Structures are given as C-alpha cells and as structure tokens.
Amino acid sequence: MKNDRLQTLARDLRKTPPRSPRETLGGFVIVARMLDKARADLLGINGEYNFYPCGLGAYFWKFTGLDAMKLKEFVATGATDEEVDRWIRENTTQKDPSNGTMRCVVCVFVISLRKSRNISKPISRNSAIHQAK
C-alpha cells in the first residue's frame, strides 16, 4: 500500500522539524525540506509547517517552473527522495542555458534577498551555488 510507504518515509513534524532549507536534494536546496513538509501534510502530521503556500518554496516553484500540487500528487505515491529527485529533473522547465543543467534555487533566493535588504557582502560560492550533477 502506498500510504504505508509514505508513512515510513514521512517525518512527524509535530515532533521533529523538517530538514534544513540548506540541505540539498538533487542539487537543489529547499527541496528536501519541502519534501518533508509535503509528506507530513499528506498524512496530517505537519504541525505548524505548511507545504504550500510557503514563501521560500515560491522561489523554487518560480525557478523550476514546477507545479506544487503536481509534485504533491507524485509524493503521495510514496516516492522516495531519489524518485522525487528524478521527477523534478524530468519535469522542470527551467534549465541553465550554458550547459542544460539545473542550478540551485538558492542562487535566485540569495540574490533576491540581498537586493531586498540592500546587502553588499559577497556571497560564498560554497554556500550559495551548487550545480546539479
């Protein structure tokens, strides 16, 4: 049963927080956290966390061109982290024009955040840019 598989993979966000937004899944930050929130939301164990709408997640949806509800439907099948990674790579509409790969959404987020807060401090390449393999 898919629900059993989903229950095995899900974190109870009433007791444990989702993964850090800095943790990557498939070369993207935010995705592992959103996946934790989606699984918990499907099972009603999301506590104070929202899968959608989520301000930070909005950058990811805009950057990749993915639909949050379609991802949630896929997650509901009991998909593993690896299967979700593959689904995202196959369904994203935004690619890096220089080499056809996807770039980490944190780049978009950090640049936007810096502009909105008028921050001029340089961004560390290691903390801000990860390229999908």
Summary of the structure (lengths in Angstrom):
residues: 133
radius of gyration: 15.2
end to end distance: 32.4
largest distance: 51.6
contacts: 372
relative contact order: 0.17
helix: 50%
strand: 3%
